[in-house]
Amino acid sequence: MVDTADFSPLQDDHWNYVSSADMNQLSDADWVVLSQQRKAFFSSRADRVLAIYEGMRGEPSFGYQINNFRHGLQSGTLAVHAGLEDEDIVVCLLHDIGFSICPENHGPFVAEMLKPSISARNYWMLWHHALFQTANPPERQAIIENQRKALETHEYADWTREFVARYDNPAMDPDYETLPLAYFVPIVRRVLNQ
C-alpha cells in the first residue's frame, strides 16, 4: 500500500490516485481512473476561477484609485444594472483577471480561460478589448491604433466598442457602489459549470 500522506489531496475522498508519478508509465486502468475523475474535477472550474478572482482582492493598484478586483466588480455591476445576460455579466466581471500576471496579454489570457463556457462573440471581445480602449500610453498609441483599425470591421467589433465604453473604461470610480462578489458567485457558476 502506498502512503499518500505527501500526495496532493484528491477532490473527493472516494477517488483514486494513479499508480505512477510518470505519465509515460500510466496503465490503461490509470487512464480510466483519470478519465472518470477528470469530468467531475472540471465541473467545479467556476470555483477555481472564483478563487483566482478572490486572490485579487488585496492586490495594490499602480496608480488607479481602485484595484482590478474592484474594477471587475464595478464592470460586472454596470452589466447587471444594464440588464445584460449572465454570460455578459461574467465576462464583464472577469475581463481583467489576468492583468497583474500578464498585462500585455491579459485579454487572450481570460479569453482562453473562459473559452469552453462563452460565445464566440465574448471570446473575441475579451481577446481584443484592450485594443479598443482609446486611452492608451502615448508610446503605444500609434501601434494600438493600427492594430485596432485592422479589426474595426469584424462582426464583434461593435460589441467590443460597447463593452469598453460602457463596462470597462467607466468602471474605475472609488465612490461607485458595487455589488459584492457573493452576488456574482451563482452567476459565474451557472455560466462556467454548464
C-alpha positions as CSV (number, residue, x, y, z in Angstrom):
1,M,0.0,0.0,0.0
2,V,1.3,3.5,-0.9
3,D,1.4,6.1,1.8
4,T,-0.5,9.1,0.4
5,A,0.4,11.5,3.2
6,D,2.7,13.5,1.0
7,F,0.4,13.5,-2.0
8,S,-1.8,16.3,-3.0
9,P,-5.3,15.7,-1.7
10,L,-7.9,14.3,-4.0
11,Q,-11.0,16.4,-4.6
12,D,-13.2,13.5,-3.5
13,D,-12.5,11.0,-0.7
14,H,-13.7,8.2,-2.9
15,W,-11.4,8.9,-5.8
16,N,-8.1,7.0,-6.5
17,Y,-4.6,8.0,-7.2
18,V,-2.9,6.7,-10.4
19,S,-0.2,4.1,-9.9
20,S,2.8,6.1,-11.2
21,A,4.3,9.6,-10.9
22,D,5.4,9.3,-14.6
23,M,2.7,9.9,-17.2
24,N,4.6,7.6,-19.5
25,Q,4.2,4.8,-17.0
26,L,0.4,5.0,-16.5
27,S,-1.6,1.8,-17.2
28,D,-4.8,1.6,-19.1
29,A,-6.6,1.3,-15.8
30,D,-4.9,4.6,-14.6
31,W,-6.2,6.3,-17.7
32,V,-9.7,5.1,-17.0
33,V,-9.5,6.4,-13.4
34,L,-8.3,9.8,-14.7
35,S,-11.0,10.0,-17.3
36,Q,-13.7,9.2,-14.8
37,Q,-12.4,11.7,-12.2
38,R,-11.5,14.4,-14.7
39,K,-15.1,15.2,-15.7
40,A,-16.2,15.8,-12.1
41,F,-13.0,17.7,-11.4
42,F,-13.6,20.2,-14.2
43,S,-17.3,20.5,-13.3
44,S,-16.1,22.8,-10.4
45,R,-13.9,25.0,-12.6
46,A,-16.1,28.0,-11.7
47,D,-14.9,27.7,-8.1
48,R,-11.3,27.7,-9.3
49,V,-11.8,30.8,-11.4
50,L,-13.6,32.5,-8.5
51,A,-10.6,31.6,-6.2
52,I,-8.3,33.3,-8.7
53,Y,-10.5,36.3,-8.8
54,E,-10.8,36.4,-5.0
55,G,-7.0,36.4,-4.8
56,M,-7.0,39.8,-6.5
57,R,-8.9,41.3,-3.6
58,G,-5.8,42.6,-1.7
59,E,-3.7,43.4,-4.8
60,P,-2.4,47.0,-4.8
61,S,-3.0,49.5,-7.6
62,F,-0.2,51.0,-9.6
63,G,-2.0,54.4,-9.9
64,Y,-5.7,53.8,-10.4
65,Q,-7.8,54.7,-7.4
66,I,-9.2,51.2,-7.3
67,N,-7.5,47.8,-7.9
68,N,-8.5,45.3,-10.5
69,F,-10.7,43.3,-8.1
70,R,-12.9,46.3,-7.5
71,H,-12.7,47.3,-11.2
72,G,-14.1,43.9,-12.2
73,L,-16.9,44.2,-9.6
74,Q,-17.8,47.6,-11.0
75,S,-17.8,46.3,-14.5
76,G,-20.0,43.4,-13.5
77,T,-22.3,45.7,-11.5
78,L,-22.7,48.0,-14.5
79,A,-23.6,45.0,-16.6
80,V,-26.2,43.9,-14.0
81,H,-27.7,47.3,-13.9
82,A,-27.9,47.4,-17.7
83,G,-29.8,44.1,-17.7
84,L,-27.2,42.1,-19.6
85,E,-27.4,38.3,-19.9
86,D,-25.5,36.1,-17.4
87,E,-22.6,35.4,-19.8
88,D,-22.0,39.1,-20.5
89,I,-22.1,39.8,-16.8
90,V,-19.5,37.1,-16.2
91,V,-17.1,38.4,-18.9
92,C,-17.5,42.0,-17.5
93,L,-16.6,40.7,-14.0
94,L,-13.6,38.6,-15.1
95,H,-12.3,40.6,-18.1
96,D,-9.1,41.7,-16.3
97,I,-8.5,38.6,-14.2
98,G,-5.1,38.1,-15.8
99,F,-3.9,41.7,-15.8
100,S,-1.5,41.6,-12.9
101,I,0.0,38.3,-14.2
102,C,0.3,39.2,-17.9
103,P,-0.8,42.8,-18.6
104,E,0.2,42.8,-22.2
105,N,-1.7,39.6,-22.9
106,H,-4.5,39.7,-20.3
107,G,-7.2,39.7,-23.0
108,P,-6.1,36.5,-24.6
109,F,-5.4,35.0,-21.2
110,V,-9.0,35.4,-20.0
111,A,-10.5,34.6,-23.4
112,E,-8.7,31.2,-23.4
113,M,-9.6,30.6,-19.7
114,L,-13.3,31.1,-20.4
115,K,-13.4,29.8,-23.9
116,P,-15.2,26.5,-23.1
117,S,-18.1,28.4,-21.5
118,I,-18.6,31.5,-23.6
119,S,-19.8,32.5,-27.0
120,A,-17.5,33.4,-30.0
121,R,-18.7,37.0,-29.5
122,N,-17.4,37.2,-26.0
123,Y,-14.3,35.2,-26.7
124,W,-13.4,37.7,-29.5
125,M,-14.3,40.7,-27.3
126,L,-12.1,39.5,-24.4
127,W,-9.2,38.7,-26.7
128,H,-9.3,42.2,-28.3
129,H,-10.8,44.6,-25.7
130,A,-7.5,46.3,-24.7
131,L,-7.0,47.3,-28.4
132,F,-10.4,49.1,-28.4
133,Q,-9.5,51.4,-25.5
134,T,-9.0,54.9,-26.8
135,A,-6.9,55.9,-23.8
136,N,-3.5,54.3,-24.1
137,P,0.1,55.1,-23.1
138,P,1.4,57.7,-25.6
139,E,4.4,55.4,-26.5
140,R,2.0,52.7,-27.7
141,Q,-0.8,54.8,-29.1
142,A,0.2,54.6,-32.8
143,I,0.8,50.8,-32.6
144,I,-2.6,50.2,-30.9
145,E,-4.5,52.4,-33.4
146,N,-3.0,50.5,-36.3
147,Q,-4.0,47.1,-34.7
148,R,-7.5,48.4,-33.9
149,K,-8.0,49.7,-37.5
150,A,-7.4,46.2,-38.8
151,L,-10.2,44.9,-36.5
152,E,-12.7,47.7,-37.0
153,T,-15.0,45.8,-39.4
154,H,-15.1,42.5,-37.6
155,E,-18.6,41.3,-36.7
156,Y,-17.9,41.5,-33.0
157,A,-16.2,44.9,-33.1
158,D,-19.3,46.8,-32.2
159,W,-19.9,44.7,-29.0
160,T,-16.2,45.2,-28.1
161,R,-16.5,49.0,-28.5
162,E,-19.7,49.0,-26.4
163,F,-18.0,46.8,-23.7
164,V,-15.1,49.2,-23.5
165,A,-17.2,52.4,-23.5
166,R,-20.0,51.2,-21.1
167,Y,-18.5,48.5,-18.9
168,D,-14.7,48.8,-18.8
169,N,-13.5,52.5,-19.0
170,P,-16.1,53.9,-16.6
171,A,-15.5,51.1,-14.0
172,M,-12.7,53.0,-12.1
173,D,-14.7,55.0,-9.6
174,P,-13.8,54.6,-5.9
175,D,-17.2,56.0,-4.9
176,Y,-19.3,53.8,-7.1
177,E,-21.3,51.3,-5.0
178,T,-20.6,47.8,-6.4
179,L,-22.3,44.6,-5.8
180,P,-20.3,42.2,-3.6
181,L,-18.5,39.2,-5.1
182,A,-21.1,37.0,-3.4
183,Y,-23.8,38.4,-5.7
184,F,-21.8,37.2,-8.8
185,V,-20.9,33.7,-7.5
186,P,-24.1,31.9,-8.6
187,I,-24.0,33.7,-12.0
188,V,-20.4,32.6,-12.5
189,R,-21.3,29.0,-11.6
190,R,-24.2,29.0,-14.0
191,V,-22.1,30.1,-16.9
192,L,-18.9,28.3,-16.2
193,N,-20.2,25.0,-14.9
194,Q,-22.7,24.3,-17.8
